Amino acid sequence: MKQAVHTADAPAMVRASSISDFWSLTKPRLNFLVLITTLGGLYLAAPQGVPLALLVHALLGTALVAGGAAALNQVWEREVDALMRRTRSRPLPAGRLGVAESRWFGITLSTIGVVELAWQVNLLSAGVAALTLVSYVLVYTPLKVRSSLSTLVGAIPGALPPVIGWAAATNTITLPALVLFGIVFFWQMPHFLAIAWLYREDYARAGIPLLPVLESDGRRTGQQALLYAAGLWPVSLMPVLVGLAGLPYSIVATALGIGFIVLSALFARERSTLTARRLFLYSIVYLPVLWGALCLDRLWL
């Protein structure tokens, strides 16, 4: 009797596992940040608010494109992922999902997302989302196994979500939208350099030529993290110059920027797991706090 129950439950367990694996393909934790920055761009462009339907369609379309891009990225990188400890349990390298079904899943999500934005929001937001998709999947992903410049190139699609939000709200891309792009772009560099240092052995095993792999002592990795953290500070103050924020935000941005620079300098001086992890954890906190301060200041203007 017990065996019969287990046999009957098996298809349901398989279905639940498959759903979980397809969900995992979309990288939900990473794409939550995509939606936060998109929402920030939307709000900063229209602090008086936008119609609820437009808000829902903009976030849904962006989420679908981001999830589809993440799935296609994992299809492309499945063999590399199988060589790395932190990624070898993903659905494709672990053999829980097939290549064809994962590829079609990614294409379907991405297509529906772009159509959703074009039909229910506007063509400009759909165009920016399509640019994000193409640059991430067809430029950054193949470049990742060829050049350390992939980190810099990958920061471009990573910084476009707030521009999607701005375009969705205004059907324009103006200087403030480019400032938001610049903040996220500069933020990503020390963030990803810290990750690259922490997992440099994994990346080396997979043959991914990131900077900490090419230069084992990490000197240039630390220098570049510090360079971009230093560049982020003035860029983070530009919302004041373009009318998005005032003095309260500039105080928060300055305090956060100094913290970023100090931790990057410590990492540059002593390339260790401890200093890299501190920089990485700080970077995770930095962007939501900065974005929140910017949105609150925008509310009070």
C-alpha positions in Angstrom: 0.0 0.0 0.0 2.8 2.4 0.9 4.6 1.6 -2.3 1.5 2.4 -4.3 1.2 5.8 -2.7 4.8 6.6 -3.5 4.3 5.5 -7.1 1.2 7.6 -7.5 2.9 10.6 -6.0 6.0 10.3 -8.2 4.6 12.3 -11.3 3.5 15.1 -9.0 6.9 15.3 -7.5 8.5 15.3 -10.9 6.3 18.2 -12.0 7.0 20.2 -8.9 10.7 19.6 -9.4 10.5 20.7 -13.0 8.6 23.9 -12.1 11.2 24.7 -9.5 14.0 24.1 -12.0 12.4 26.4 -14.6 11.9 29.0 -11.9 15.6 28.6 -11.0 16.5 29.3 -14.7 15.1 32.8 -14.4 17.6 33.7 -11.5 14.8 35.2 -9.4 17.0 36.6 -6.7 19.2 38.5 -9.2 16.2 39.7 -11.2 14.5 41.0 -8.1 17.2 43.7 -8.1 16.4 44.3 -11.8 12.8 45.0 -10.9 13.8 47.3 -8.0 15.9 49.4 -10.3 13.2 49.4 -13.0 10.7 50.5 -10.4 13.1 53.2 -9.2 13.5 54.5 -12.8 9.7 54.5 -13.2 9.0 56.4 -10.0 11.9 58.9 -10.4 10.6 59.7 -13.9 7.0 60.2 -12.6 6.9 60.8 -8.9 3.3 61.9 -9.2 2.5 58.3 -10.2 1.6 56.4 -13.3 -1.6 54.4 -14.1 -1.6 51.1 -12.2 -2.0 49.1 -15.5 1.1 50.7 -16.9 3.1 50.0 -13.8 2.0 46.3 -13.8 2.8 45.8 -17.5 6.1 47.6 -17.3 7.3 45.4 -14.4 5.8 42.2 -15.8 7.4 42.8 -19.2 10.8 43.6 -17.7 10.6 40.5 -15.4 9.9 38.3 -18.4 12.7 39.7 -20.5 15.1 39.4 -17.5 14.0 35.9 -16.7 14.3 34.8 -20.4 17.8 36.4 -20.7 18.9 34.5 -17.5 17.6 31.2 -18.9 19.4 31.7 -22.3 22.6 32.7 -20.5 22.5 29.4 -18.6 21.8 27.4 -21.8 24.9 29.0 -23.3 27.1 28.5 -20.2 25.9 25.0 -19.2 29.3 23.4 -19.9 31.2 26.1 -18.0 28.7 25.9 -15.2 29.4 22.2 -14.8 33.0 22.9 -14.0 32.3 25.4 -11.2 31.4 24.4 -7.7 28.9 27.3 -7.2 27.0 26.6 -10.4 27.3 22.9 -11.1 24.0 22.2 -9.3 22.0 24.4 -11.7 19.3 22.6 -13.6 21.2 22.3 -16.9 24.7 21.1 -15.8 23.0 18.8 -13.2 20.9 17.2 -16.0 17.5 18.0 -14.5 16.5 20.0 -17.6 17.3 19.6 -21.2 19.0 22.1 -23.5 16.1 22.4 -26.0 13.4 22.9 -23.5 15.5 25.4 -21.6 16.3 27.3 -24.8 12.7 27.5 -25.8 11.7 28.5 -22.3 14.1 31.4 -22.5 13.1 32.5 -26.0 9.4 32.3 -25.1 9.8 34.4 -21.9 11.9 37.0 -23.6 9.6 37.3 -26.6 6.5 37.6 -24.5 8.3 40.2 -22.3 9.3 42.4 -25.3 5.8 42.1 -26.8 4.2 42.9 -23.5 6.2 46.2 -23.2 5.7 47.1 -26.9 1.9 46.5 -26.8 0.9 47.6 -23.3 3.6 50.2 -22.4 5.5 51.8 -25.3 7.9 50.9 -28.1 10.8 52.8 -26.5 10.8 50.7 -23.3 10.5 47.5 -25.4 13.5 48.7 -27.5 15.6 49.2 -24.4 14.5 45.8 -23.0 15.4 44.2 -26.3 18.8 45.9 -26.3 19.4 44.6 -22.7 18.5 41.1 -23.9 20.7 41.1 -27.0 23.7 42.7 -25.3 23.5 40.3 -22.3 22.9 37.1 -24.2 24.7 37.6 -27.5 27.6 40.0 -26.5 28.4 39.6 -22.8 27.8 35.8 -22.5 30.1 34.7 -25.3 32.7 37.3 -24.4 32.9 36.0 -20.9 35.1 33.0 -21.9 37.3 35.1 -24.1 38.2 38.3 -22.4 38.4 40.0 -19.0 36.6 42.9 -20.6 33.4 40.9 -20.3 32.9 42.4 -16.8 32.9 45.9 -18.3 30.6 44.9 -21.2 28.2 43.0 -18.9 27.8 46.1 -16.8 26.0 47.8 -19.7 22.9 45.5 -19.9 23.0 45.3 -16.1 22.6 49.1 -15.9 19.7 49.4 -18.4 16.7 48.4 -16.2 16.2 51.9 -14.7 16.3 53.3 -18.2 13.5 50.8 -19.1 11.5 52.2 -16.2 12.2 55.8 -17.2 11.2 55.1 -20.8 8.0 53.3 -19.6 6.9 56.3 -17.6 7.8 59.1 -20.0 8.4 57.5 -23.5 11.7 59.4 -23.6 15.3 58.9 -22.6 16.7 62.1 -21.1 19.8 63.1 -19.1 18.4 62.0 -15.8 17.8 58.5 -17.2 21.4 58.4 -18.3 22.5 59.4 -14.8 20.6 56.5 -13.3 22.3 54.2 -15.9 25.7 55.6 -14.8 25.1 55.0 -11.1 24.2 51.3 -11.7 27.0 50.9 -14.2 29.7 52.2 -11.9 28.2 50.3 -8.9 28.5 46.9 -10.7 32.2 47.0 -11.3 33.5 46.8 -7.6 30.6 44.5 -6.9 31.5 42.0 -9.6 35.3 42.4 -9.1 34.8 41.3 -5.5 32.8 38.3 -6.6 35.4 37.4 -9.2 38.1 37.5 -6.5 36.1 35.4 -4.1 35.4 32.7 -6.8 38.7 33.1 -8.7 39.5 29.4 -8.3 36.2 28.4 -9.7 36.5 30.7 -12.7 40.1 29.5 -13.3 38.8 25.9 -13.3 36.2 26.8 -15.9 38.7 28.7 -18.1 37.0 32.1 -17.6 39.7 34.8 -18.0 38.5 37.3 -15.5 41.0 39.7 -14.0 41.7 37.8 -10.8 42.4 34.6 -12.9 44.8 36.4 -15.3 46.6 38.2 -12.5 46.8 35.9 -9.4 48.1 38.5 -7.0 44.9 40.6 -7.6 46.8 43.9 -7.8 44.9 45.2 -10.8 41.6 43.8 -9.5 41.9 45.8 -6.3 43.0 48.9 -8.3 40.1 48.7 -10.6 37.6 48.2 -7.8 38.9 51.3 -6.1 38.9 53.3 -9.4 35.2 52.5 -10.1 34.2 53.1 -6.4 35.9 56.5 -6.6 34.1 57.2 -9.9 30.8 56.1 -8.5 30.8 58.8 -5.8 30.6 61.9 -8.1 28.2 60.0 -10.5 26.0 59.2 -7.5 25.8 63.0 -6.8 24.6 63.9 -10.3 20.9 63.4 -9.5 21.2 66.7 -7.6 22.5 68.4 -10.7 19.7 67.2 -12.9 16.9 68.0 -10.5 16.1 64.5 -9.2 17.2 65.1 -5.7 18.4 67.7 -3.1 20.6 68.0 -0.1 19.3 65.1 2.0 20.1 62.7 -0.8 23.5 64.2 -1.4 24.4 63.6 2.3 23.3 60.0 2.1 25.1 59.5 -1.2 28.3 61.0 0.1 28.3 58.8 3.2 27.6 55.7 1.2 30.3 56.7 -1.4 32.9 57.2 1.3 32.1 53.8 2.7 32.4 52.2 -0.7 35.8 53.9 -1.4 37.2 52.9 2.0 36.2 49.2 1.6 37.6 49.2 -1.9 40.8 50.7 -0.7 41.2 48.1 2.0 40.6 45.4 -0.7 43.1 47.0 -3.0 45.7 47.1 -0.2 45.1 43.6 1.0 43.5 41.2 -1.4 42.0 38.6 0.9 38.7 36.7 1.3 37.8 38.9 4.2 38.3 42.3 2.4 36.6 41.0 -0.8 33.6 39.6 1.2 33.2 42.9 3.1 33.2 44.8 -0.2 30.8 42.4 -1.8 28.3 42.6 1.2 28.6 46.4 1.3 27.8 46.6 -2.4 24.6 44.6 -1.9 23.4 47.0 0.8 24.7 50.1 -1.0 22.4 50.2 -4.1 19.0 49.6 -2.3 19.8 52.2 0.3 21.0 54.7 -2.3 17.9 54.0 -4.5 15.6 54.4 -1.4 17.2 57.7 -0.4 16.9 59.0 -4.0 13.2 58.0 -4.2 12.4 59.5 -0.8 14.2 62.8 -1.7 12.3 62.9 -5.0 9.1 62.6 -3.0 9.9 65.6 -0.9 11.0 67.8 -3.8 
